[in-house]
């Protein structure tokens, strides 16, 4: 369980509090977002894209039109993927908040791969595995030889290292888990989280209540 404390900037924070929780000072103005689900919420539903300074995917891989256009116009930059952050770029872009995807959590990427694989037919899966085998890098092939325990240990080390580096740079981070929610309303509740963080709480609550009513009327 991770605790967060949201406070206005320039408010004096009691000594030692940073050890017990992640302190997020508002307003956040230059956010790094590596979660596609969070990007969609911020851009398409909360109109908070102006607070996004960097993302975790290259322009050619970005499926969100407004974000891709902003990258083309050099308003938003690519500061490394969530598992290969460019810390120098984060500092250069003066990032003050980072949103990472749920794949960042140990074991979560494996769970999502298993879910996707279960939806494939046997023939399609066999064909994909053949193609994937041809395309895999040396590192990816080496990972296949590791036990689940070894992979989990590496993922835990990555989590600890990333969290420590971001803390050193005084960049609070949040792991977006909206994609892991089981229902549409549970996913929509993340609107309220981002509403508080990005200063559009009323708008977020209004959108959520509309979704609640729509669900009740089904």
C-alpha positions in Angstrom: 0.0 0.0 0.0 1.4 3.4 -1.0 0.2 6.5 0.7 0.0 9.9 -1.0 -0.2 13.3 0.5 -1.4 16.1 -1.9 -0.5 19.6 -0.8 -0.2 23.1 -2.4 3.3 24.1 -3.4 5.4 26.1 -1.0 3.6 24.6 2.0 6.1 23.5 4.6 6.3 19.7 4.8 7.1 18.2 8.3 10.5 16.5 8.4 10.5 12.8 7.8 7.1 12.8 6.1 8.7 11.9 2.7 9.8 8.5 4.3 6.2 7.5 5.1 4.4 8.6 1.9 4.8 10.1 -1.5 4.2 13.9 -1.3 2.6 15.5 -4.4 2.7 19.2 -4.6 0.1 21.0 -6.6 -0.3 22.2 -9.2 1.5 19.7 -11.4 2.6 21.4 -14.6 5.0 19.2 -16.4 4.0 15.5 -16.2 5.6 12.5 -17.7 3.0 9.9 -18.7 3.9 6.3 -19.8 0.4 4.9 -19.3 -1.7 4.9 -22.4 -4.9 4.6 -20.4 -3.9 7.6 -18.3 -3.1 9.6 -21.4 -6.6 8.9 -22.8 -8.3 10.0 -19.6 -6.2 13.2 -19.4 -6.6 14.1 -23.1 -10.0 12.8 -24.1 -12.1 13.3 -20.9 -10.4 15.8 -18.7 -8.8 18.1 -21.2 -5.6 18.1 -19.1 -3.2 17.5 -21.9 -1.6 20.9 -21.4 0.0 19.6 -18.2 1.7 16.8 -20.1 5.4 17.6 -21.0 6.7 14.1 -21.8 5.5 10.6 -22.6 6.8 7.0 -22.5 6.3 6.2 -26.2 7.7 7.5 -29.4 5.5 9.5 -31.8 5.1 6.6 -34.2 3.8 4.4 -31.5 1.4 6.9 -30.0 -2.3 6.1 -30.8 -3.7 9.3 -29.3 -4.0 11.9 -32.1 -3.7 15.0 -30.0 -0.6 13.7 -28.1 1.0 12.5 -31.3 0.4 15.9 -32.9 1.9 17.7 -29.9 5.0 15.4 -30.2 5.3 16.4 -33.8 5.1 20.0 -32.9 7.8 19.5 -30.2 5.4 20.4 -27.4 5.6 16.9 -25.9 8.8 14.9 -25.9 9.7 11.2 -25.5 11.7 10.8 -22.3 12.2 7.1 -22.5 9.9 4.1 -21.9 8.8 3.3 -18.4 11.3 0.5 -18.1 14.2 2.6 -19.6 13.6 6.1 -18.4 15.9 8.9 -19.7 16.6 10.7 -16.4 18.6 13.4 -18.0 15.6 14.2 -20.2 13.3 14.3 -17.2 15.5 16.8 -15.5 15.9 18.9 -18.7 12.1 19.0 -19.2 11.6 19.9 -15.5 9.2 17.0 -14.9 7.4 17.4 -11.6 5.2 14.3 -11.7 5.4 10.8 -13.3 2.6 8.4 -14.2 3.7 4.9 -14.9 1.7 2.0 -16.3 0.6 -1.1 -14.3 3.2 -3.2 -16.3 5.8 -1.4 -14.1 4.7 -3.5 -11.1 6.5 -6.8 -10.6 4.6 -9.7 -12.1 2.0 -7.5 -13.8 3.4 -7.7 -17.3 3.4 -11.5 -17.2 -0.3 -11.5 -16.0 -1.3 -9.4 -19.0 0.6 -11.6 -21.4 -1.2 -14.7 -20.1 -4.6 -13.0 -20.5 -3.8 -12.0 -24.0 -2.5 -15.4 -24.9 -5.7 -17.1 -23.6 -7.7 -15.2 -26.2 -5.7 -16.5 -29.1 -6.5 -19.6 -31.2 -4.0 -22.4 -31.2 -3.1 -21.8 -34.9 -2.7 -18.1 -34.5 -0.7 -18.5 -31.3 1.7 -21.0 -33.0 2.2 -18.7 -35.9 2.8 -15.7 -33.6 5.3 -17.6 -31.5 7.3 -18.6 -34.7 7.4 -14.9 -35.8 8.2 -13.7 -32.3 11.1 -16.2 -32.0 12.6 -14.8 -35.2 12.3 -11.2 -34.0 13.5 -11.6 -30.4 16.7 -9.9 -29.3 19.5 -11.6 -27.4 18.2 -10.1 -24.1 14.7 -11.3 -24.7 16.0 -14.8 -25.5 18.1 -14.7 -22.3 15.0 -13.8 -20.3 13.3 -17.0 -21.6 16.0 -19.0 -19.8 15.3 -17.4 -16.4 13.0 -18.9 -13.8 9.8 -17.0 -12.8 11.6 -16.3 -9.5 14.6 -14.7 -11.2 12.4 -12.6 -13.4 10.3 -11.4 -10.4 13.5 -10.5 -8.6 14.7 -8.4 -11.5 11.3 -6.7 -11.7 11.4 -5.9 -8.0 14.9 -4.5 -8.4 13.8 -2.4 -11.3 10.9 -1.0 -9.3 13.1 -0.1 -6.3 15.8 1.4 -8.6 13.3 3.6 -10.5 11.4 4.7 -7.4 14.8 5.6 -5.7 16.0 7.6 -8.8 12.8 9.5 -9.1 12.7 10.3 -5.4 16.3 11.6 -5.7 15.1 13.9 -8.5 12.1 14.9 -6.3 9.7 13.6 -9.0 6.7 11.9 -7.3 5.3 8.9 -9.2 1.9 7.2 -9.5 1.3 3.8 -11.0 -1.9 4.0 -13.1 -3.9 0.8 -12.6 -7.0 1.8 -14.4 -6.4 -0.9 -17.0 -6.5 -3.5 -14.3 -10.0 -2.6 -13.0 -12.7 -5.2 -13.7 -15.6 -2.9 -14.4 -16.2 0.3 -16.4 -17.2 2.3 -13.3 -14.0 1.1 -11.4 -12.0 2.4 -14.3 -13.9 5.6 -14.4 -13.1 6.3 -10.7 -9.6 7.1 -11.8 -11.1 10.2 -13.3 -11.6 11.5 -9.8 -8.0 10.8 -8.9 -6.7 12.8 -11.8 -9.4 15.4 -11.3 -7.8 16.2 -7.9 -4.2 16.1 -9.2 -4.8 18.2 -12.3 -7.1 20.8 -10.9 -10.3 19.7 -12.6 -12.1 17.9 -9.7 -15.6 19.3 -10.5 -15.4 18.2 -14.1 -14.1 14.8 -13.1 -16.9 14.3 -10.6 -19.5 15.4 -13.0 -18.3 12.9 -15.6 -18.2 10.1 -13.1 -21.7 10.8 -11.9 -23.0 10.7 -15.5 -21.4 7.3 -15.9 -22.9 6.1 -12.7 -26.4 7.1 -13.8 -25.9 5.6 -17.2 -24.9 2.3 -15.5 -28.0 2.4 -13.3 -30.3 2.9 -16.2 -29.0 -0.1 -18.1 
